[in-house]
């Protein structure tokens, strides 16, 4: 009751002051309402300014929290970098120590008791031609005695190519893919129609590919084989691509070509060596003849296996280059 009376006295006093100043009539009831409206407006303005101050403080608090979170994140990154460097140094030192210890404990060169001078190496040298039919002892060892290991290496190449395709393949519906598709010439960032490159490629590519085929087909007769011959053929395909671009190269080599050639070669390799392992382990006579050592058609399965390995290596090299350059084949 006292508070209501106090508000009333204040209102009355304000009326008197406004009357003395000639701003309103003391007995005008409307003037009281005007004073109350003004008080309400004043209170609204006060609340507005208080809310603005609170919002300002809220923004300051939010910025402070963000700054502290950024600082903590930077500290975590610095701590991780220090740990990573320390771990890298420790790992390198440990590897160096292991290698040095291994070198120190190696047997003397030329000692007859060295592990290298064992029955396995003598078996490869003395019975290699008779067992495999290959004049090249290394080819006989890789594609006959240790063919399972070579099969694993070929699969590693194929899996590596597949992983590169998954990581680098460009979606044609994406912005980058549309930009590639919109290019009229895929050699937009290369010298166009360079006559020196074009004519040199026309001369060299047939020679390079022919030489690669020769290396593959003579892998069981002389130094060479699928890995080296396939690398040569892959280099020839890359040179052709640089000279004529993807448009002409895709007339005979596409992603489907890569898939068919690689999968077919690996399947043939797996099936043929499974047959060889099965017959050898069970003492069954194989119908595959070793032929006459020194002839082009000899060494049993070594020649076709060299062809399979060469095809996988050539396709893998070209696919790596195509994926890194364009994001597709």
C-alpha positions in Angstrom: 0.0 0.0 0.0 2.8 2.4 0.8 4.5 1.6 -2.5 1.3 2.4 -4.4 1.0 5.7 -2.5 4.6 6.5 -3.2 4.1 6.0 -6.9 1.0 8.1 -6.7 2.9 10.9 -5.0 5.6 10.8 -7.6 3.0 11.0 -10.4 1.3 13.9 -8.7 4.5 15.8 -8.2 5.4 15.3 -11.8 2.0 16.7 -12.8 2.6 19.7 -10.6 6.0 20.3 -12.1 4.7 19.9 -15.7 1.8 22.3 -14.8 4.2 24.9 -13.5 6.3 24.6 -16.6 3.1 25.1 -18.6 3.3 21.8 -20.3 -0.1 20.5 -19.3 -3.2 21.1 -17.2 -3.1 19.9 -13.6 -6.6 18.6 -13.7 -6.3 17.1 -17.2 -6.7 13.3 -16.7 -5.1 12.7 -20.1 -1.8 14.2 -18.9 -1.5 11.4 -16.3 -1.7 8.8 -19.1 0.9 10.7 -21.1 3.2 10.6 -18.1 2.6 6.9 -17.6 3.3 6.2 -21.3 6.5 8.2 -21.1 7.6 6.1 -18.1 6.8 3.0 -20.0 8.9 4.1 -22.9 11.7 5.0 -20.5 11.5 1.5 -19.0 11.5 -0.1 -22.5 14.5 1.9 -23.5 16.3 0.9 -20.3 15.5 -2.8 -20.9 16.7 -2.4 -24.5 20.0 -1.0 -23.4 20.4 -3.6 -20.7 19.7 -6.3 -23.3 22.2 -4.8 -25.7 24.8 -4.7 -22.9 24.1 -8.4 -22.1 24.4 -9.4 -25.8 27.7 -7.5 -26.0 28.9 -9.4 -22.9 27.6 -12.7 -24.4 29.6 -12.0 -27.6 32.7 -11.2 -25.6 32.4 -14.4 -23.6 31.9 -16.5 -26.8 34.9 -14.9 -28.4 37.0 -15.6 -25.3 35.9 -19.2 -25.3 36.7 -19.6 -28.9 40.2 -18.0 -28.4 40.9 -20.4 -25.5 39.7 -23.4 -27.6 42.0 -22.3 -30.5 44.9 -21.9 -28.1 44.3 -25.4 -26.6 44.0 -26.8 -30.1 47.3 -25.2 -31.1 48.9 -26.6 -27.9 47.7 -30.0 -28.8 49.1 -29.7 -32.3 52.4 -28.6 -31.1 52.5 -31.4 -28.6 51.7 -33.9 -31.3 54.4 -32.5 -33.6 57.0 -32.8 -30.8 55.9 -36.4 -30.1 55.9 -37.3 -33.8 59.4 -35.9 -34.2 60.7 -37.6 -31.1 59.1 -40.9 -32.2 60.6 -40.6 -35.7 64.0 -39.9 -34.4 63.8 -42.9 -32.0 62.5 -45.2 -34.8 65.3 -44.1 -37.2 68.0 -44.6 -34.5 66.6 -48.1 -33.7 66.6 -49.1 -37.4 70.2 -47.8 -37.9 71.3 -49.7 -34.8 69.7 -52.9 -36.1 71.3 -52.5 -39.5 74.7 -51.8 -38.0 74.5 -54.8 -35.7 73.5 -56.9 -38.7 76.4 -55.7 -40.8 78.9 -56.3 -37.9 77.7 -59.9 -37.6 77.8 -60.7 -41.3 80.0 -63.7 -42.1 83.3 -63.1 -44.0 83.1 -62.8 -47.7 84.0 -65.9 -49.6 83.7 -68.2 -46.5 82.5 -71.7 -47.5 80.3 -71.8 -44.5 78.3 -68.7 -45.5 74.5 -69.2 -45.6 74.6 -68.2 -49.3 76.7 -71.3 -50.1 73.9 -73.8 -49.4 72.2 -76.6 -51.1 69.4 -74.3 -52.5 71.8 -72.1 -54.6 73.6 -75.2 -55.8 70.3 -76.7 -56.8 69.4 -73.7 -58.9 72.7 -73.6 -60.6 73.2 -77.4 -61.2 69.7 -78.6 -61.9 68.0 -75.4 -63.1 68.0 -76.2 -66.8 67.0 -79.8 -66.3 64.1 -79.0 -63.9 62.7 -75.9 -65.6 64.0 -76.0 -69.2 65.0 -72.3 -69.0 68.5 -71.3 -70.0 68.1 -68.2 -67.9 68.5 -69.5 -64.4 67.0 -66.4 -62.8 63.8 -66.8 -64.9 63.6 -70.4 -63.9 64.0 -69.5 -60.2 61.5 -66.7 -60.3 58.8 -68.3 -62.4 59.2 -72.0 -61.4 61.0 -72.6 -58.1 59.6 -69.4 -56.5 56.6 -68.8 -58.7 54.3 -68.4 -55.8 56.3 -65.4 -54.6 56.1 -63.9 -58.1 52.3 -64.4 -58.1 52.2 -62.4 -54.9 54.2 -59.6 -56.4 51.9 -59.4 -59.5 48.9 -59.2 -57.2 50.6 -56.4 -55.2 51.0 -54.4 -58.5 47.3 -55.0 -59.4 46.1 -54.0 -55.9 48.3 -50.9 -55.9 46.7 -49.9 -59.3 43.2 -50.5 -58.0 44.0 -48.4 -54.8 45.3 -45.5 -56.9 42.2 -45.6 -59.1 40.0 -45.5 -55.9 41.9 -42.5 -54.5 42.4 -40.5 -57.7 39.4 -41.2 -59.9 37.4 -38.1 -60.6 33.6 -38.2 -60.4 32.3 -37.0 -63.8 29.3 -35.4 -62.0 31.5 -33.3 -59.7 32.7 -29.8 -60.6 36.3 -31.0 -61.3 34.9 -33.8 -63.5 32.7 -31.5 -65.5 35.7 -29.2 -66.1 37.7 -32.1 -67.4 34.8 -33.2 -69.6 34.3 -29.7 -71.0 37.9 -29.5 -72.2 38.0 -30.0 -76.0 41.6 -31.0 -75.8 43.0 -33.0 -72.9 46.4 -31.6 -73.6 45.3 -28.1 -72.6 48.4 -27.6 -70.4 50.9 -29.1 -72.9 52.4 -27.9 -76.2 49.7 -28.7 -78.8 50.6 -30.6 -81.9 54.4 -30.4 -81.2 55.8 -31.8 -84.5 59.1 -32.9 -82.9 57.3 -34.9 -80.2 54.7 -36.3 -82.6 57.2 -37.5 -85.2 59.7 -38.8 -82.6 56.9 -40.8 -81.0 55.8 -42.2 -84.3 59.3 -43.5 -84.9 60.2 -44.6 -81.3 57.0 -46.1 -79.9 56.9 -49.1 -82.4 60.5 -49.8 -81.7 60.1 -49.5 -77.9 57.0 -51.8 -77.8 58.7 -54.3 -80.1 61.8 -54.3 -77.9 59.6 -54.8 -74.8 57.9 -57.8 -76.5 61.3 -59.2 -77.3 62.5 -58.8 -73.7 59.4 -60.7 -72.5 59.5 -63.5 -75.0 63.2 -64.1 -74.5 63.1 -63.9 -70.7 63.7 -67.7 -70.3 66.6 -67.5 -72.8 68.5 -64.4 -71.8 68.4 -61.6 -69.2 64.9 -59.9 -69.2 61.5 -61.2 -68.6 58.0 -59.9 -67.7 59.0 -57.2 -65.2 61.6 -55.5 -67.4 59.7 -56.0 -70.7 56.4 -54.8 -69.2 58.2 -51.7 -67.9 59.5 -51.0 -71.4 56.0 -51.4 -73.0 54.5 -49.2 -70.3 57.0 -46.5 -71.0 56.1 -46.7 -74.7 52.4 -46.3 -73.9 53.2 -43.2 -71.7 55.2 -41.6 -74.5 52.4 -42.2 -77.0 49.9 -40.6 -74.5 52.1 -37.5 -74.1 52.3 -37.1 -77.9 48.7 -37.8 -78.9 46.6 -37.4 -75.8 43.9 -39.5 -74.2 41.5 -39.2 -77.1 43.6 -41.3 -79.5 45.1 -43.6 -76.8 41.6 -44.5 -75.6 40.9 -46.0 -79.0 42.9 -49.1 -77.9 43.5 -48.7 -74.1 40.7 -47.8 -71.7 39.9 -48.7 -68.1 38.0 -51.8 -69.4 41.2 -52.9 -71.3 43.2 -52.5 -68.1 40.7 -54.6 -66.1 40.4 -57.4 -68.7 44.1 -57.7 -69.3 45.1 -57.6 -65.7 42.5 -59.9 -64.3 42.9 -62.4 -67.2 46.7 -62.5 -66.7 46.4 -63.0 -63.0 43.8 -65.7 -63.3 45.9 -67.5 -65.9 48.9 -67.3 -63.7 46.9 -68.6 -60.7 45.3 -71.5 -62.6 48.6 -72.6 -64.3 50.7 -72.5 -61.2 48.0 -74.2 -59.1 48.2 -77.0 -61.7 52.0 -77.1 -61.5 51.9 -77.1 -57.7 49.4 -79.8 -57.5 51.2 -82.1 -60.0 54.6 -81.5 -58.4 53.4 -82.0 -54.8 51.6 -85.3 -55.7 54.2 -86.7 -58.1 51.8 -86.6 -61.1 53.3 -86.3 -64.5 52.6 -82.9 -66.1 51.5 -82.9 -69.8 53.3 -79.5 -70.2 56.6 -80.2 -71.9 59.7 -78.3 -71.0 60.9 -78.4 -74.6 64.4 -78.1 -75.8 66.5 -75.6 -73.7 67.5 -72.7 -75.9 64.4 -72.8 -78.2 61.9 -70.0 -78.1 59.1 -72.4 -77.3 60.5 -74.1 -74.3 60.7 -73.9 -70.5 57.1 -75.1 -70.0 54.9 -72.4 -68.3 57.7 -69.9 -67.9 57.1 -68.2 -71.3 53.3 -67.7 -70.9 53.9 -66.6 -67.3 56.4 -64.0 -68.5 53.8 -62.7 -70.9 51.2 -62.4 -68.0 53.6 -60.6 -65.8 54.6 -58.2 -68.6 51.0 -57.4 -69.3 50.2 -56.6 -65.7 53.3 -54.4 -65.3 52.7 -52.5 -68.5 49.0 -51.9 -67.6 49.9 -50.8 -64.1 52.5 -48.3 -65.2 50.2 -46.7 -67.8 47.3 -46.6 -65.4 49.4 -44.9 -62.7 50.4 -42.2 -65.1 46.9 -41.7 -66.5 45.3 -41.5 -63.0 47.9 -39.0 -61.7 47.6 -36.9 -64.8 43.9 -36.9 -65.6 42.2 -38.7 -62.8 41.0 -41.5 -65.1 41.9 -43.8 -68.0 
